Amino acid sequence: MMNSRERVWAALHHQKPDRVPRFEVWIDTIFPEQGISDPIAAYAQLGQDGVIMPSQIPAESNAWRDGIDEWGRVWQNGTYRGGVVENDRDLVRYSPPPGDAVRLFDPDAVRRVRDRYPDHCLFYGTHAGPFTAAYMAMGFDRFFVRLVDDPAFVHRLLEQRTEWCIALFNRAVELGAEVIVVGDDAAHHHGSMISPAMWREHVLNYHKAVVDALPVPVIWHSDGNVDGLLPMAVEAGFTGVHGLEPAAGMDLAATVEHYGHELVLVGNVDVGVLLQDDLNAVRREIDRCLDVSAQTAGYMLSTCNSIFEGMHPESVAEFFRYGGTENP
C-alpha cells in the first residue's frame, strides 16, 4: 500500500496509484462540526494526501484586510475592491522586492508541519500568478484596456509580478515544498478573460518562466472555462491543472480524452453540491469524477475551487469521508 506522498507522486507521473489521491488545495473554512481547529492539520485529518505549507501575511500589510496593500490592491473588510497601479511610478511604489518573499514563511512553522506529516506530500499554493497579480494591481477595467492601448506597460508589470512569483515559490521549495500550485485565474463561465491568441502573446512566456525556474512539479489553478487555454498549459510545461469547473462547462471526460496523457487533472467536483444538504448528491458527484477519470492515472480528486464559508457542514464532511463506490 502506498503512503500519501507516493500516491501523489505516482499520479503526477501518470503512474497508477493504489487509489486516486485526494488533493484539496485550499481548505479555507474549518467547521466546528468537523472537530478540527488547526487549518493545516485539517488536510491530514480529513484524509488528504497533500498538506499545504503554512504561510503568513506580514503584520504591516493590508492584504485581505483594509486599505491599499503593498501590491496596489484595494481591500475593504477583507474583500478585493480594485487596484491603483496606473503608471511606472505606481509600479515602483507597489512592487516589493523579490527578496521580501522570505517574510511570507516562518521556517520553524514549516519544519513542524514537515516533521508532523512526513508521509504526506507537502505543497504550497497561492494566487500569486503573474496574470492575476497584474490585473488585481491595476483593477480589471484599467488592466484590460491598457493591455490593448499600452501593452508595453502591462508587460513591465507582468515581468515584475513574475519575478516575485518565482522568488516566492522558490523560497517555498527551499523550505521543502514538493509541489507548487500557481493560482492564476484566467477565465469566467463562458471562456477565457482574453482570447487564446492574446494569452499566447501576453501571458504564455511568463508562465513558461515560472515553470522553468522551479525544480518541482507545478500545477496551474484557474476558475472558469479554460478549455481554450489548455494547449498553452501544456506548452508552458505545467505538470497539471486544478479547477476544471463543471458549472463553467469544463467537461472532465473530454479533458481526460484530449489532455489526460499530458496534464495531471485535479478537481471537477462541483462545489454547488457542497452548498446543499443532499448527501446522496455529494456521493454521486464523487462517483462521477472517479468513474470518468478512470481512463487516466493522472487524476487527483478535489473540488473545482476550494472549501469555503457557506458550504453545508454535513456535505463537506461527506465529501471528505466518502471514498467512492469501490471504497465507501
C-alpha positions in Angstrom: 0.0 0.0 0.0 1.3 3.4 -0.9 1.7 6.3 1.5 0.2 9.7 0.7 3.4 11.1 -0.9 3.9 8.0 -3.0 0.3 8.2 -4.1 0.5 11.8 -5.2 3.9 11.3 -6.9 2.5 8.4 -8.9 -0.4 10.5 -10.2 2.0 13.3 -11.0 4.0 11.0 -13.2 0.9 9.3 -14.8 1.6 6.1 -13.0 -1.4 4.2 -11.5 -1.6 4.8 -7.7 -3.2 2.3 -5.3 -6.2 4.7 -5.2 -7.0 8.1 -6.6 -5.2 10.7 -4.5 -7.2 13.3 -2.6 -5.7 16.7 -3.2 -7.8 19.6 -1.9 -5.7 22.7 -2.4 -7.5 25.3 -0.3 -9.5 24.4 2.8 -10.4 27.9 3.8 -13.1 27.1 6.3 -13.0 24.5 9.1 -16.4 23.8 10.6 -16.7 23.2 14.3 -18.8 20.1 13.4 -15.7 18.5 11.9 -13.9 18.8 15.3 -10.9 20.4 13.7 -9.4 23.8 14.6 -6.0 23.6 13.1 -6.2 24.6 9.4 -3.0 22.8 8.5 -3.8 19.7 10.4 -7.1 19.6 8.7 -5.6 18.3 5.5 -4.3 15.1 7.0 -7.2 14.6 9.4 -9.7 14.9 6.6 -7.9 12.2 4.6 -6.0 14.4 2.1 -2.8 13.1 0.6 -1.3 16.6 0.4 -0.7 19.1 3.2 -0.4 22.7 2.5 2.7 24.6 3.6 1.9 27.3 6.1 2.5 30.9 5.2 1.8 34.3 6.7 0.9 37.9 5.8 3.4 40.5 7.1 1.9 42.4 10.1 2.0 45.7 8.3 0.3 44.5 5.1 -3.3 45.4 4.3 -3.7 42.4 2.1 -7.1 40.7 2.9 -7.7 43.4 5.5 -8.5 47.1 4.8 -6.8 49.7 2.6 -4.2 49.6 -0.2 -1.7 46.8 0.2 1.9 46.7 -0.9 0.8 45.5 -4.4 -1.6 48.3 -5.1 -4.6 46.2 -4.4 -7.5 47.9 -2.6 -9.3 45.9 0.1 -12.4 46.6 2.2 -13.2 44.3 5.1 -11.1 41.6 3.5 -12.7 41.8 0.1 -10.9 42.9 -3.0 -12.3 46.2 -4.4 -9.8 47.3 -7.1 -6.3 48.4 -7.9 -4.4 51.6 -8.1 -1.4 50.9 -10.3 -1.6 53.1 -13.3 1.9 54.3 -14.3 5.6 53.5 -13.8 5.8 55.5 -10.6 3.0 53.3 -9.2 4.7 50.2 -10.4 7.8 51.1 -8.4 5.8 52.0 -5.3 3.7 48.9 -5.4 6.3 46.3 -6.2 8.0 44.8 -3.2 11.5 43.4 -3.9 11.6 39.7 -4.6 13.8 39.3 -1.6 10.8 40.1 0.6 9.3 36.7 -0.3 11.2 35.2 2.7 8.9 37.2 5.0 5.9 35.1 4.0 7.2 32.0 5.7 8.1 31.0 9.2 10.7 28.3 8.8 10.0 26.9 12.2 6.3 26.6 11.5 7.1 24.9 8.2 9.5 22.5 9.8 6.9 21.5 12.4 4.5 20.6 9.6 7.1 18.6 7.7 8.1 16.7 10.9 4.4 16.0 11.8 3.4 14.7 8.4 6.5 13.0 6.9 4.5 10.7 4.7 2.3 13.4 3.1 3.1 15.5 0.1 4.0 19.0 1.2 2.7 21.5 -1.3 2.4 25.3 -1.5 -0.3 27.1 -3.4 -1.4 30.7 -3.5 -2.8 33.2 -6.0 0.5 34.8 -6.9 0.3 34.1 -10.6 1.5 37.0 -12.8 -1.7 37.5 -14.7 -3.9 37.6 -11.6 -1.4 39.7 -9.7 -1.3 42.2 -12.6 -5.0 42.7 -13.1 -5.6 42.9 -9.4 -2.9 45.6 -9.1 -4.4 47.7 -11.8 -8.1 46.9 -11.4 -10.0 44.9 -14.0 -11.1 47.8 -16.3 -7.8 49.6 -16.4 -5.8 46.4 -16.9 -7.8 45.1 -19.9 -8.0 48.5 -21.6 -4.2 49.0 -21.2 -3.5 45.5 -22.4 -4.7 46.8 -25.8 -3.7 50.5 -25.6 -0.4 50.3 -23.7 0.8 46.6 -23.7 4.4 47.7 -23.0 3.4 49.0 -19.6 1.4 45.9 -18.8 4.4 43.7 -19.7 6.6 45.7 -17.4 4.0 44.9 -14.6 3.8 41.2 -15.7 7.6 40.9 -15.6 7.8 42.3 -12.1 5.0 40.0 -10.8 6.7 37.1 -12.5 9.9 37.8 -10.7 8.0 37.9 -7.4 6.2 34.7 -8.2 9.4 32.9 -8.9 11.1 34.2 -5.7 8.1 33.2 -3.6 7.8 29.7 -4.9 11.5 29.1 -4.9 11.5 30.1 -1.2 8.7 27.6 -0.6 10.8 24.9 -2.4 13.8 25.7 -0.3 11.7 25.1 2.8 10.5 21.7 1.5 7.6 22.2 -0.9 7.4 19.2 -3.2 4.6 20.6 -5.5 3.7 24.2 -6.3 0.1 25.3 -7.2 0.1 28.6 -9.1 -3.2 30.4 -8.6 -3.7 32.5 -11.8 -7.4 32.9 -12.5 -7.9 33.5 -16.2 -11.4 32.6 -17.1 -15.2 33.1 -16.4 -18.1 30.8 -17.1 -18.1 31.5 -20.9 -14.4 31.2 -21.6 -11.0 32.9 -21.0 -10.8 36.5 -19.9 -8.7 37.2 -23.0 -8.6 35.3 -26.3 -6.2 32.3 -26.6 -4.2 34.4 -29.2 -3.8 37.2 -26.7 -2.9 34.7 -24.0 -0.1 33.4 -26.2 1.1 36.9 -26.9 0.9 38.4 -23.4 0.9 35.6 -20.8 2.4 32.3 -22.0 6.0 33.3 -21.7 5.6 34.4 -18.1 4.0 31.0 -17.3 6.9 29.3 -19.0 9.4 31.4 -17.0 7.7 30.3 -13.7 7.7 26.6 -14.6 11.3 26.7 -15.9 12.5 28.4 -12.7 11.1 25.8 -10.3 12.7 22.3 -9.8 9.4 20.7 -8.7 6.1 19.9 -10.4 3.9 23.0 -11.0 0.1 22.9 -11.2 -1.8 25.8 -12.6 -5.1 26.7 -10.9 -7.8 28.7 -12.6 -11.6 29.0 -12.1 -13.8 29.3 -15.2 -13.7 27.7 -18.6 -10.0 27.4 -19.5 -10.5 24.9 -22.3 -9.1 27.2 -24.9 -6.0 27.8 -22.8 -5.2 24.2 -22.0 -2.9 23.7 -25.1 -0.8 26.5 -23.7 -0.8 25.0 -20.3 0.9 22.0 -21.9 3.3 24.3 -23.8 4.2 26.2 -20.7 5.3 23.0 -19.1 2.7 22.8 -16.3 2.5 19.3 -14.7 -1.2 19.7 -14.2 -4.3 21.9 -14.0 -6.5 22.4 -11.0 -10.1 23.6 -11.1 -11.9 22.2 -14.1 -15.1 23.9 -13.0 -18.1 21.9 -14.3 -20.5 24.8 -13.9 -18.4 26.7 -16.4 -18.6 23.9 -18.9 -15.4 22.1 -18.2 -16.2 18.5 -19.3 -14.0 16.1 -17.4 -14.4 13.3 -20.0 -13.4 15.5 -22.9 -10.5 16.9 -20.9 -9.3 13.5 -20.0 -9.5 12.4 -23.6 -7.6 15.4 -25.0 -5.2 16.2 -22.2 -5.1 13.3 -19.8 -1.9 12.0 -21.3 -0.1 15.4 -20.9 -1.6 17.1 -17.9 -2.5 15.8 -14.4 -6.1 16.8 -13.9 -7.1 17.9 -10.4 -10.7 18.8 -9.4 -14.0 19.0 -11.2 -16.1 18.1 -8.1 -18.9 20.7 -8.3 -18.8 23.0 -5.2 -22.5 23.5 -5.7 -23.3 20.1 -4.2 -21.4 21.1 -1.0 -23.7 24.2 -0.6 -26.7 21.9 -0.3 -27.7 19.2 2.3 -28.1 16.4 -0.2 -25.5 13.8 0.8 -26.5 11.5 -2.0 -25.7 14.2 -4.5 -22.3 14.6 -2.9 -21.7 10.8 -3.3 -22.9 10.9 -6.9 -20.6 13.8 -7.7 -17.6 12.0 -6.4 -18.5 8.8 -8.2 -18.9 10.7 -11.4 -15.4 12.2 -11.2 -13.8 8.9 -10.2 -15.6 7.0 -13.0 -14.8 9.5 -15.7 -11.2 9.9 -14.7 -10.6 6.1 -14.6 -9.2 6.4 -18.2 -6.1 8.2 -16.9 -3.7 7.6 -14.0 -3.1 11.3 -13.8 -6.1 12.5 -11.8 -6.4 13.7 -8.2 -9.8 14.2 -6.5 -10.6 17.8 -5.5 -13.3 20.3 -5.6 -13.2 22.7 -8.6 -12.3 25.6 -6.3 -11.9 25.2 -2.5 -13.7 24.5 0.7 -15.1 27.9 1.6 -17.5 29.7 4.0 -21.2 29.0 3.4 -20.9 25.3 2.5 -23.1 22.8 4.3 -21.1 21.2 7.1 -22.6 17.7 6.7 -22.0 17.8 2.9 -18.4 18.9 3.4 -17.9 16.1 5.9 -19.4 13.6 3.5 -17.1 14.9 0.7 -14.1 14.1 2.8 -15.5 10.8 4.2 -16.9 9.2 1.1 -14.4 7.2 -0.9 -16.4 6.2 -4.0 -18.5 3.2 -4.9 -15.5 0.8 -4.6 -14.4 2.2 -1.2 -17.4 3.6 0.6 
